[in-house]
Amino acid sequence: MRSADVLRFARDAATGYPLRTSLSVLAMAIGVAAVVVLTSLGDGARRYVVEQFSALGSNLVIVLPGRSATGGFSPANALTTTPRDLTVDDAFALTRLPSVRRVAPLTAGNSEINANGRLREVVVAGTASTYFDIRSFKMAQGHFLPEADWSRGAPVVVIGAKIKEEIFGANPAMGELVRLGDRRLRVVGVLKATGQGVGGMNTDEVVFVPVSVAQSLFNTSTLFRILIEARSRGEIEAVKREVTAALKARHGEEDITVITQDAVLATFDKLLRALTAAVAGIAAISLAVAGILVMNVMLVAVTQRTAEIGLLKALGARAATIRNAFMAEAAMLSLVGAVTGYGLGLFGAFVLRQVYPVFPAYPPDWAVIAALGTALGTGMLFGIMPARRAAKLDPVQALMKH
Amino acid sequence: MAVIQLAGIERVFHLGDSVVHALTGLDVAIDAGEYVAIMGPSGSGKSTLLNLLGLLDRPDAGAYRLEGRDVTTLSPDEQAAVRSRRIGFVFQSFHLVPRLTAAENVALPMMLAGIPAAERAARVRQALKDFGLDQRADHRPDQLSGGQRQRVAIARATIMQPAVLLADEPTGNLDRATGDDVIHLLEELNQRGMTLIIVTHDPKIGTRAGRQLMMEDGELKSDSARPAAVAG
């Protein structure tokens, strides 16, 4: 029997029993769709978290004043109770370290912004031009803080998208003067809306001013953070070492904490990957169930078509021909089920993305390949037994079943 | 020349503890072009004999030569090939595949034999025309009358131009008139040279055959071609 004829025969046999065929196709489809949708969800969660962290900037190292790790009681601890503050000079000193690409000082506080007849409380971030690149910001209008001496900043301000909307509405903000505390500053840029932010500091609701302006506004000389971008991912550890050493030299002791987002991110990434794999595994159980259903359907088909099998043998069909025909039928059920399920799964992921736009629910490639492979594999595997049973039927006995 | 030669055929069935001798010491030779009726009461072994002749079953002892070739020792696949090309079956209950059309049912043996689709279509068209079924080519079995169904089955049985046509109670599910039509059709094929073997317990049909084999308890009771030999 020719292969094309085997396939045609199997197709006709499958479509000859529409209810049974569609039920087993449906079972397979639900299994595959479950894997696709659940892994989309898991991987979407992973991507969401990674994106949120990446919004902080890549290869980021953050310096905090104070030592977070406690060393228990010791005479040394007793002598140095208050850590030295971070200063603009500290930050500037770090720019000369070999593994450091950029440094941005950051001082923050709350103030009131007053312009266009409206008043609003805002978070004021005092920083420098480098902050823009470290945080990978995008401008909606104008430019970020100009490059200048950190100790003599110009009276300018860059505002977040939400601030622009609430203060100026549809009116142009560029070039306007705003009052920030007791300062009058000119708006030189508006940030593009991101909707992102970690630690409650949504950049859409922040105004950025030169660090010296912020320090005089809040009457302080200290920094809240120093943000450092390493030259590469591999140099993050080096930066950590160099920064610790440099500030220890400047302060006389190690009174700062250096954190990297990399470590936190890697943990989350690993955790969510494991979660996705686990969810995929659970969904794969439904594929095995679908495979067993295909086997069941094929066993029923063999029983129901016993007389037909006997006839085929009488007409000169070899055992292998009958086996192939039934295997082809099982494979077709699985294939159609798998493809339908894949379509359903993609649609499900699409719906998820429509409902939660911030959630990048796309199925990972490995999950799609695994789901389709498992579907076809189980379908074929569970098709073997019924096909062999059909091929082994005694033609005389089979022909009597009518 | 004998197309079928059976020598010392034995067929034993084990049903639980009891042993049933379905066929014992059977020696028969059937010449090419003969018209043979196998008759006898139920359980006399005539169906078993037909199954052996059709290579659907193997004897426990004895030799079966089909067209001079010992077919009892062939592998299952070789036997399938012999069934495909040298033997045609007509069944009491027609055994048409319900989801296939008349044309597809007739084409089935050719499809199993791996004959290309174009050649199949041409031969099926000719066969349906010969059997007066050309208007019914696209009908499924349930849209055909009993007589038409059996004609489709006969067209299917002869499409590979077999040496032997085996018919098991071919009129058993038909009324008298259509049954007669079917018998006439089979006889026509026989007149054109096809060896025809019919199993029946209808004496009217049996006596039409050129030769009658009477079976009883797995033995050949009488053979109209050799009355003396069996009687003695």
Boltz contact constraints between the chains, C-beta under 6 A:
constraints:
  - contact:
      token1: [A, 1]
      token2: [B, 112]
      max_distance: 6.0
  - contact:
      token1: [A, 1]
      token2: [B, 114]
      max_distance: 6.0
  - contact:
      token1: [A, 2]
      token2: [B, 114]
      max_distance: 6.0
  - contact:
      token1: [A, 5]
      token2: [B, 111]
      max_distance: 6.0
  - contact:
      token1: [A, 16]
      token2: [B, 99]
      max_distance: 6.0
  - contact:
      token1: [A, 308]
      token2: [B, 97]
      max_distance: 6.0
  - contact:
      token1: [A, 311]
      token2: [B, 95]
      max_distance: 6.0
  - contact:
      token1: [A, 314]
      token2: [B, 89]
      max_distance: 6.0
  - contact:
      token1: [A, 315]
      token2: [B, 108]
      max_distance: 6.0
  - contact:
      token1: [A, 315]
      token2: [B, 109]
      max_distance: 6.0
  - contact:
      token1: [A, 315]
      token2: [B, 112]
      max_distance: 6.0
  - contact:
      token1: [A, 316]
      token2: [B, 80]
      max_distance: 6.0
  - contact:
      token1: [A, 316]
      token2: [B, 83]
      max_distance: 6.0
  - contact:
      token1: [A, 316]
      token2: [B, 84]
      max_distance: 6.0
  - contact:
      token1: [A, 316]
      token2: [B, 112]
      max_distance: 6.0
  - contact:
      token1: [A, 317]
      token2: [B, 112]
      max_distance: 6.0
  - contact:
      token1: [A, 318]
      token2: [B, 77]
      max_distance: 6.0
  - contact:
      token1: [A, 318]
      token2: [B, 80]
      max_distance: 6.0
  - contact:
      token1: [A, 395]
      token2: [B, 56]
      max_distance: 6.0
  - contact:
      token1: [A, 396]
      token2: [B, 51]
      max_distance: 6.0
  - contact:
      token1: [A, 396]
      token2: [B, 56]
      max_distance: 6.0
  - contact:
      token1: [A, 396]
      token2: [B, 57]
      max_distance: 6.0
  - contact:
      token1: [A, 402]
      token2: [B, 93]
      max_distance: 6.0
